[in-house]
Amino acid sequence: FNYIILRSIKESQKNDVMLCIYIKSLLNFGICVIKEGTYGDTKDKQGRDIKDRLLWQKELHELLQNKVHLPHLLGSFEENGNYYLVLERIRGKSLSKLCKENSKDLRESLITGSKTGMTFLNYLAQITSLLEDLHKSDVIHRDVTAANFMITPSGEVAIIDMELSYSLRQKSPSPPFQLGTYGYMSPEQEAMQPPALEQDTFSLAAIILQVWTGDISPSKFNNLSIKDL
């Protein structure tokens, strides 16, 4: 009764993501994002389902929300066996959406150093800094994609979707949740080798490639021979 659904942001079998109004009191209300974990869906070999991923994401938000620019944790609850994670709404557009909107002139703007080109270079510099802050806390994101960085109207970058992340300090979750996003994953991550900081660096390079080529998906380069590439 504390939340009113405005619209669906993403629908899938394992978890819907909804834009909602939260109402805690007459003076405590606003817009939030709620991620749903459907009971029993997408179980792995260890019997962990999407609820376990969201519980882990909640723990990470509690750990990182004053160290890294990511959505603040606003709460969580369970209903009918499903688990719901309530997060701050980051206003703005994803980097992938901005790349798509600017794809026609993006590469040329980077070459000439125009305003658009310098704006995107600034986004890439902020993404690099965000990953550096994350790694200082011994956390590997493991799903670094253009869709998982939100750009606010003021041009600030925030990182989202932490459910695949791994803590080197806690050695958790054990084993790590699999897999990632095709095209951005390093060969080592695809091969399910132990998580390492360098895997995020590979994914960062894939984002840089996507921006530099004017929004060609990194997945298009994965199966090319060196000669064709």
N, C-alpha and C positions, 0 to 999 in steps of 0.2 A: 504493500500500500504506500510505500515511500517513493515509488518510481512510476513515471508515466512514459510509455514508449512513444517516441515521435516518428521514427522510421528505422528501417533495417539498413545497416551499412554493408554487411556481408552475411550471406546465408550459406551454410554448408552442413553436412550431416553431423560433423563432430562438434561444431560450435557456431551459433549465430552471434553476430556483433550488432548491437543496437544503440542508436542515439536516443537518450532519454532525458527527462527532467527528473532531478532528485529533489525531494521535499522532506527535509529533516525537521524543520520548524518554520515559523512565520518569517524568521530572519535568515534561515540557513537553507537556501535552495539554489539551483543552477542547472547547467547542462552537463551531462556526463556520458561516458561510453560504458556499456555493460557487455562483457564477454560471457557467453553461456557455455558451460561444459556439460554435455548430455551424458547422463550416467551410462557407463558400460561401453561407450563408443570409442573406436580406434584403440582397442587394447593392444599393448605390445607383448613381447614374449615374457616379460616380467609381470604381466597382469595390470600394468598401469594404464589408465585411460586419460581422457582429456581433463578430467577433474584434477588428476595428479599434476598435470602440466600447469594448470591455472593456480593451484596451490603453491607450486614452485615459483611461478611468476609473481604471485603476491609477496612471497618471501624476498625476492629480488628487489621489488619496488620498495619494500620497507628498508632494505639495506642501502639502496642506491639513490633514493629520491632527493637527498641533499648533496649528492656528489656528482650526479650526471643529469643533464636535461632530458628527462623522460616524464611521462604523465604521472601525476601524484595519485597515490592510492587513496580512494575515498571510502572503501568498504568492501564487504563481501557478504553473501548469504546463500543459504541452500533452500530449495523448494522442490517438492516432488522428486527428490533424489538427485536433482541437477544442482550444479554449483555455479554461482554467478560472481564474477569479479567486477567491481565498480571502479572505474578510473576517470581521472580528469580528461576532459575533451581538449585536445590540442587543435585549436582553430588554424585552418590553413589548407594547403594542398601537399600531397606527397611529391617527392622529387620525381618519381616516375611520371606523374601527371604533368608536372611542369616541363619535363623533357619532351613529352608528347605534344604539348601545346606550342613548344618552341622548336620542334624538330626541323622545320624547313630552313631556319636561319641559324641554328645552334652552332654547327661546326664553323661556319664562316665568322660568326660573332666571336668565337674563341680565338680564331686565327688573327682577326683584326684587333682584338682587345676592345670591342665595343662595350657599351653599358651592359647589355645582356650577357656577353661573354664574361665580363668581370664579376657580374652577379653570380653566375654559375660557378666560377672559380672560388668565390667566397663560400658558396654552399659546400663545395668539396673540401675546402680548408676546415670548415666547421665540422663536417662529418669525420674527418681525420682526427680532429681534436676530441670529438665525442668518444671515438673508439679508444683514443689514448687514455682518456679519463676512465673509461670502462676497464681497460687493461690494468690501470694502476690499482684498481680494486680486485684484480685477479679474476675478472669475469670475462669470458669469451661469449660474444653475442650468438654466433653460429647461424644467423639468418640475416646477414648484412645484404640488403637489396635496396634498390631505388624506391621500392614501395614502402619500406620500413623507416624512412626518414621524412618527417613532416616539416614543411616550411611555413612558418607563421606569416601573417601579413606584414610584420615588421622585418622579416628576413632572417629570423632566428631559426635554427634547426633543432629538432627534438627527435630522439630515437624511440621507436615503439616495438611492440611484439617481442617480448623477452622470453617467451615460453620454451625456446630451444636452447637457451643460454646454459653455460656450464661454469661452475665456480672452481678454479684451480685450488683456492685456499681450503675450501670445504671438501674438495673432491666429490662434488655433488652436482646433479643427480648421478647415481651409479646403478647401471650404466647410463651414459648420456642419452637424452631423447634423440631419436633419429627423424629425418635426415637433414633437410634444409631445402633450398630452392635451386632447382636445376639451372645451370648457367652461371650461378654465383658461387656455388660450392667448389671448394678446392678438390683435386683428385684424392687427397688424403681423407677429406671428410666424406666424400662419396664412397670411399673404400672402408668407411667406419673405423678409421684409425683413431687413437686417443685424441681428444680435443687439444688444440695448441693455438697460441695467439696468432701464429702465421696464417691460420685458416681464415681469420677475419681480414688479414692483410690482402690475401688473394681476392676475397670478395670485394674489398674496397677498390682494388685494381679493376675488377669487372665493372663496378659503377663508373669509374673514371673512363673506361673504354666506352661504356654506353653513352656518356655525355659527349665525349670527344668525337664519336661517330655520328652524332646527331640522332640519338635514340635508336640505334640498332641493338636488339636484345643480345646480351652476352651468350645466351644459349645457342645462337646461330653460329658461334665460333667453335663450339665444343667438339664436334665430330669431324672437323676439317683436317685434312693432312696439312703438314707444314707448307708444302708446295702450293696447295690451293689457298691457304691462309695468306 
